[in-house]
């Protein structure tokens, strides 16, 4: 994770050993550090903060060994990231559903097509089933060709009820049908998929707003592709502006070696990452662990 900064850390360590580093010399290296951090998709405000803190600790100091300087970088990263974590509330989705007294617990899923949204809906259904929570899936994407068939295949594999209508139907009406079915059949939770088309962004957001107003979800989850880079940040900002989502699930984290996506979402939304997708199987939905993330930063 954060592989791109290893070289610049090594270079910084070399010039920091057994000599007093000048401010001019330090500025050059810090600038390189900033570039590498940004290329690792670390949020700009966090890059600025970390860089300034490192500079304060470096200037006019002499280090007896490179490990001493590397420890400073590690500490400053850790400190800055822990501050982000501290601002984010801890959320246990399973506990929220089990303690809910007004069935069904309504989960609204938002995000861009191609982010692994539909597969993640199925993973959530599997997770709830494993925790003895009954659920219904709603095929709220009535726009994308093949979307209903795709989610039906997942529902059939998991032996979960799917609520759907024809393509072109009002997604809010489909969502309402899912909620009403769940009430009638005493289902614990309803998972509502939505459209994620990007070419009609305003229409998409208005559609999500309508669904939100009709069903009044208990928990809205933003699904983001951890490999989407800076697009992920803008997507999260846009969806948060319209939905004020309660938490995120990041997909394809098993392929993301940069780690910046996680920090970006936390920094920009101040909402928790509740799970991360670590593979293609239904079971590959892992609860986000802050300590594990921190310990892996410099491995």
N, C-alpha and C positions, 0 to 999 in steps of 0.2 A: 504494500500500500504506500502511496506517495513516493513511488520510485524516482520520480523526476528530481526530487530535491536532494537525493543522496549525494550526487556529484557536487552540488554547490555547497553542501554541508562539509564535504571532504576538503574542498578548496578553502572554505572559510577556516577550517581547522588548521590547515597548513600555514596560513599567514598569521594565525593567532598564537602560534607556539613560540615561546622564547623571545618575543619581541613585543614592543608596544605598538599597536596598530594605529595608524593615523586616521583622522576623520574622513579625509579624502579617499583613502584606500578602502575604508569600511563602507563608504557610500556606494562605491562601485560594486562591491560584493553583495551588499544588501539589495541593490537594484536587480542583480542577477537572481537573488533569492526570491524577490517579488515575482519576477517573470515566471520562474519555475513553479511557484505556488499557484499563480493564476492559471498556468497551463495544466495544473493538477485539479483545476476547477474549484479551488478554494474561494469562498466569497471574498470580494474585493475589500470590504470593511474589515474582515478578519485578517486578510493579508497585511493590510496597513497596520493593524494593531500589533500583530506578531512581529513584524519587521521593526517597528519603532521600539518595542520592548527589548528585542535582541540588541538593537543598536545601543540602547541605554546601558545594557549590561556589558557590552563589548568595549565601548570607547574608553580610552586611557587606561586600559587594563592589560596586564601581561598574564599569559596562561602557561603553566609549566608542562602541560600535555594536551593533546588534541581531545582526549576523552572529556576533559574538563569543559571545553567549549561545546562539545556535542551534548553534554548534559544540560547546558544552558538552553540550547535550542529545544531539546526535548521538554524541559520544564516550562518554557514559554508557550510551546504548542499546547501542552497538557492543560496549563492554567487557563489559556484562552478558550479552549474547547469545553472545559469543565464549566466555565462561566455560561456558555451557551446551554449546556445540559441543565444547569441549575435554574434557568428561566423557563424550562419546559416541564409541564406537569407529567407525572407518570400515569399512564392509562392502561388498565387491564380490561380489554374488550370482553373477554369471557365472563369476568366478574360483573361487568356492567349488565350483560344480558341476563345472567342468572339472578341478579338482584332486582331486575326490572319487574315492576308490579302491574304494568299495563301492556299485556301482550297484544300484538307482536312488537318486538324491538326492531325498529325500522333502520336499516343500514343503507345509506345511499352511496353508490360508487361513482366517482367522477374521474376523468382523465382523458388523455388523448389516445385515439386509436393507434395501435402499434406498440403501446407501452406494456402490453401483457395484461390488460385490464380484464378481459373476459376469462382468461385462465385463472387470474387471481380471484375472481368471483367464485369460481369452482373450488379453488383452494380454501377460501373462507368457508364455503359450504362443507367441505371435508373436515376442516378444523372444528367447526361447530358440532358436526356429527360425532367426532372423536371425543368431544366433551359432553356428550349426551344432551345436546341442544338441537331441537328440531328446527328446520328452516325450510323456506320456500324461496326459489329464485325467480326474479322477474326479468323478462327479456325487454328491457326498456329502450334498447337500441333498435328502433324500427326504421332506421334510415339506411344503414350499411348493408349491402347485399351479402347474404350468407350469415349475418350476425345471429339471427334467430336459430338457424340450423346448428351453428357452432355451439351456442350456449345450451341448446337442447341435448346435443351429444354429451356434453359434460354432465348435465342434470341426469340423463339416463344412466350414465356410468356410475353416478353417485347414488342413484335411486332416490332422487329428490324431485319434488313437484316443481314443474315449470309453469309459470303464468305468462302467456303470450297472446298477441293478437296479430293481425296481418301487417305487412310492411306498409308504412305510411300512416299507421294509426297514431293517435295522440299518446306519446309516452307517459304523460301524467295520468291518463285514463288507465293505461296498463298497470302503472304503479299502484293506483287506487284499487284496482281489481286484486292485485297481489296482497295488499293490506287487508282488504275485506275477506278474502279467502282465508288468510291466516287467522283473522279474528274468529271466523265461523268454525274453523277446524282446530282452534286452540294451539296454533303453531307459535313457537318461542320467538322466532326471528324471521324477518323477510329481507332478502338481499336484492337490492334493485340496481341492475346494470343500466348504464345510460350511454347515449351516443357520444363519440369522441371525435367527430369530424372537425378538422381544422380549417377547411376551406370556407366555411360559413361560420366564422368564430362568433359573431354577434348573435346569430340564430341559435347556436349551440348554447351560449350562456343564458339566453332568454328561455330556452327549453329547460335547462337545468333549474333556473329560478322558478319556473312554473311547477315542475315536479316537487321542488322544495316546498312551495307554498301549499300545494295540494295535500301532501302526505305528512309534512312537518317531521322530517327524519330525526331519530334520536341520536344518530351518529353518522357523520359524513366522512368518507375516506377518499383521499386523493391518491391515485395510483400513478407513480412516476417511474420512468425508465432510467435507471442509474447511469446508463451509457449515453444519455441524451445531451450531456454537457450543459452548456449555458442555456440551451432551450428548456431544460428541466426547471431552471430557476424562473424563467419568464412564464412557463406553464403554471407553476405553483402559485406565482403571484396573481395571475389572471383568475385562476379558479378560486383562490382564497378571497379575492375581492368580491366575487359573486356568491360564494357558498359558505365562507368562513368555516372551511372543513375542520373537523376535530382531530384528525390525525392522518398520517401517510403510510402507505406501503410502497417500498421501493423494490422494483423487479430487477432481475439480472445482476444482482449484487455479486454473484459468484464470478462474473466476468469483469467486474469493475475493480481495477487495481489502484485507482487514484484516490478514492475515498472522499473526493470533493462533493459529490452529489449529496451524501448524507449531511455534511456540514452546511451545504447550501440550503437544503430544505429546512433544517432546524433553525438556521440563522434568519431566514427570510420569513418563516411563518410563525415561529415560536410555538409550534404544535408538534407533538411527539411523532416519531416514527414508530409505529406499533409493531410492524413486522417487516421482514425483508425476504424477498424471493431468492432462493439459493439453488434452484434447479427446475426441471420440467415436471416432476412428479407432484401429485396433489399434496403429498406430505412435506414438500419443500417450501414451507412457509415458517420462518424462524423468528421468534420474538427478538426484537432488537436489543442487544446487550451493550450498554455504554462502556462497561469495563473491558469487554472483549475488543470493542472498537479501539479504545485508547491503547490497549496493550499491543495492538497490531499496527499502530501507526508507523513505527520505525523498525519493524521486522523485515 
